[in-house]
Amino acid sequence: MGQALNRLQRLHLTGCLGTLPEWVLHSHILVKLVLKRSQLTVDPLQQLGELLNLKHLELEQAFEVTEMRFEAEKFRELCFLGLDRFDKLAGILVDAGALQTLERLSLARCNSLMMVPAFITTHPKLKCLVLCDMPENFDEAVHRYKVGFAHMDVKFKVWKNGGPEAVTEWGAESPTSAPGHCKK
């Protein structure tokens, strides 16, 4: 089993973990990590930010937090970040130098997130923003400051029939521009 763990590049963990297994935190070739309903007792972002090759991170009800902070020099290779069902999340802070390679951001069902995090409108590489069942105030703020999102594709989705369905979208070039940018 040790040999297999040394070659592990993609990992999906669903269910109550309490704490992240140590071997996950030491997997330096891990490219994709999905944690769903993990109920971690400690915010793992500092530790996960040390995974040098992590390009894709999806977190759904992974831990309870009112504020997420992405520190400088962390998540150096991350291209996709998905946050789903963080009921108490009220703010996302991104330090200068953090999430430099982020191209796609998905926010879903984060019911306490009322303000658009500043980094979303200023991030130079962010090409795609997907919002699914976000609070009405959040969606309205995105529409109100549409000019701040002119450099990216934005999709608004609602949760129907067991999955997200697109309601509206607009993009940098046209309402259906750059189909490759917003895959999810």
C-alpha positions as CSV (number, residue, x, y, z in Angstrom):
1,M,0.0,0.0,0.0
2,G,2.9,2.4,0.7
3,Q,4.0,2.2,-2.9
4,A,0.5,3.1,-4.2
5,L,0.3,6.1,-1.9
6,N,3.7,7.3,-3.2
7,R,2.1,7.4,-6.7
8,L,-1.3,8.9,-5.7
9,Q,-2.1,12.0,-7.8
10,R,-5.9,12.3,-7.4
11,L,-7.8,11.7,-4.2
12,H,-11.5,12.0,-3.3
13,L,-12.5,11.5,0.3
14,T,-16.1,11.6,1.4
15,G,-17.3,11.2,4.9
16,C,-16.4,12.2,8.5
17,L,-12.6,12.2,9.0
18,G,-12.1,14.5,12.0
19,T,-8.5,15.1,10.9
20,L,-6.7,14.7,7.6
21,P,-4.6,11.6,7.4
22,E,-0.9,12.5,7.7
23,W,0.0,10.8,4.4
24,V,-2.3,13.2,2.5
25,L,-0.3,16.1,3.9
26,H,3.0,14.6,2.8
27,S,1.9,13.6,-0.7
28,H,4.0,15.9,-2.8
29,I,2.7,14.6,-6.1
30,L,-1.0,15.0,-5.3
31,V,-2.6,17.1,-8.1
32,K,-6.3,16.9,-7.2
33,L,-7.9,16.7,-3.8
34,V,-11.7,16.5,-3.1
35,L,-12.9,16.5,0.5
36,K,-16.7,16.2,1.0
37,R,-18.5,16.2,4.4
38,S,-15.2,15.6,6.1
39,Q,-16.1,17.5,9.3
40,L,-12.5,18.3,10.0
41,T,-12.0,19.8,13.4
42,V,-9.1,22.1,12.3
43,D,-8.9,24.4,9.3
44,P,-6.5,22.5,7.0
45,L,-5.8,25.4,4.6
46,Q,-2.3,26.1,5.9
47,Q,-1.3,22.5,5.6
48,L,-2.9,21.9,2.2
49,G,-1.2,25.1,0.9
50,E,2.1,23.2,1.3
51,L,1.2,20.6,-1.3
52,L,3.5,21.7,-4.0
53,N,1.7,20.2,-7.0
54,L,-1.9,20.6,-6.0
55,K,-3.8,22.1,-9.0
56,H,-7.4,21.2,-8.1
57,L,-9.0,21.6,-4.7
58,E,-12.7,21.0,-4.0
59,L,-14.0,21.4,-0.4
60,E,-17.7,20.6,0.4
61,Q,-18.7,20.8,4.1
62,A,-15.1,19.9,4.9
63,F,-14.8,22.0,8.0
64,E,-16.5,24.9,9.8
65,V,-15.0,28.3,9.5
66,T,-16.3,31.9,9.4
67,E,-13.3,33.2,7.5
68,M,-10.9,31.5,5.1
69,R,-7.5,32.9,4.6
70,F,-5.2,32.0,1.8
71,E,-1.7,33.0,2.8
72,A,1.1,34.3,0.5
73,E,3.3,31.6,-1.1
74,K,0.7,28.9,-0.5
75,F,-1.2,27.0,-3.2
76,R,1.5,27.9,-5.8
77,E,0.1,25.7,-8.5
78,L,-3.7,25.8,-7.7
79,C,-5.7,26.4,-10.9
80,F,-9.2,25.4,-9.6
81,L,-10.8,26.1,-6.2
82,G,-14.3,24.9,-5.4
83,L,-16.0,25.8,-2.1
84,D,-19.4,24.3,-1.4
85,R,-21.8,24.3,1.6
86,F,-19.7,26.4,4.0
87,D,-22.7,27.6,6.0
88,K,-20.9,29.9,8.3
89,L,-18.3,31.3,5.9
90,A,-18.6,35.1,5.9
91,G,-15.3,36.1,4.3
92,I,-12.5,34.9,2.1
93,L,-9.2,36.7,2.4
94,V,-6.3,36.2,0.0
95,D,-2.9,37.7,0.9
96,A,-0.8,39.3,-1.8
97,G,1.1,36.5,-3.6
98,A,-1.4,33.8,-2.8
99,L,-3.4,31.8,-5.4
100,Q,-1.3,33.3,-8.2
101,T,-2.2,30.5,-10.7
102,L,-5.9,30.3,-9.9
103,E,-8.0,30.3,-13.1
104,R,-11.3,28.9,-12.0
105,L,-13.3,29.5,-8.8
106,S,-16.6,27.9,-7.9
107,L,-18.7,29.0,-4.9
108,A,-21.8,27.1,-4.1
109,R,-24.3,27.3,-1.2
110,C,-22.1,29.4,1.1
111,N,-25.1,31.0,2.7
112,S,-23.3,33.5,5.0
113,L,-21.1,34.9,2.3
114,M,-22.8,38.2,1.5
115,M,-19.9,40.3,0.1
116,V,-17.8,39.5,-3.0
117,P,-14.2,38.9,-1.9
118,A,-12.0,41.6,-3.3
119,F,-9.5,39.3,-4.9
120,I,-12.1,38.0,-7.3
121,T,-12.4,41.2,-9.2
122,T,-8.6,42.0,-9.1
123,H,-7.1,38.5,-9.7
124,P,-5.2,38.8,-13.1
125,K,-5.5,35.1,-14.0
126,L,-9.0,34.3,-12.9
127,K,-10.9,33.3,-16.1
128,C,-14.0,31.7,-14.7
129,L,-16.3,32.3,-11.8
130,V,-19.2,29.8,-11.1
131,L,-21.8,30.7,-8.5
132,C,-24.4,28.2,-7.5
133,D,-27.2,28.9,-5.1
134,M,-25.3,31.7,-3.5
135,P,-27.2,34.3,-1.3
136,E,-29.2,36.8,-3.2
137,N,-27.1,39.7,-1.9
138,F,-24.0,38.1,-3.2
139,D,-25.4,37.5,-6.7
140,E,-26.8,41.0,-6.8
141,A,-23.4,42.5,-5.9
142,V,-21.8,40.5,-8.8
143,H,-24.4,41.9,-11.2
144,R,-24.1,45.4,-9.8
145,Y,-20.3,45.5,-10.3
146,K,-20.4,43.6,-13.6
147,V,-17.6,45.9,-14.9
148,G,-15.2,44.4,-12.3
149,F,-15.8,40.9,-13.8
150,A,-15.3,42.0,-17.4
151,H,-12.1,39.9,-17.7
152,M,-13.8,36.6,-16.9
153,D,-16.7,34.3,-17.7
154,V,-19.3,34.2,-14.9
155,K,-22.0,31.5,-14.6
156,F,-24.9,31.6,-12.2
157,K,-26.4,28.3,-11.4
158,V,-29.2,26.9,-9.2
159,W,-29.4,23.4,-7.6
160,K,-32.1,21.4,-9.3
161,N,-32.8,17.7,-9.7
162,G,-29.8,16.7,-7.7
163,G,-27.3,18.9,-9.5
164,P,-26.4,22.4,-10.6
165,E,-28.1,23.8,-13.7
166,A,-27.0,27.1,-15.5
167,V,-29.4,29.9,-15.2
168,T,-27.5,32.8,-16.7
169,E,-24.0,33.5,-17.8
170,W,-21.9,36.2,-19.3
171,G,-18.3,36.5,-20.2
172,A,-15.4,38.6,-21.3
173,E,-16.3,38.4,-25.0
174,S,-20.0,37.3,-25.2
175,P,-22.6,35.5,-23.0
176,T,-21.2,32.2,-24.2
177,S,-17.6,33.1,-24.7
178,A,-14.6,30.9,-24.1
179,P,-16.4,27.6,-23.6
180,G,-13.2,26.0,-22.3
181,H,-12.8,28.5,-19.5
182,C,-15.9,27.6,-17.5
183,K,-16.1,23.8,-17.7
184,K,-17.9,23.3,-14.4
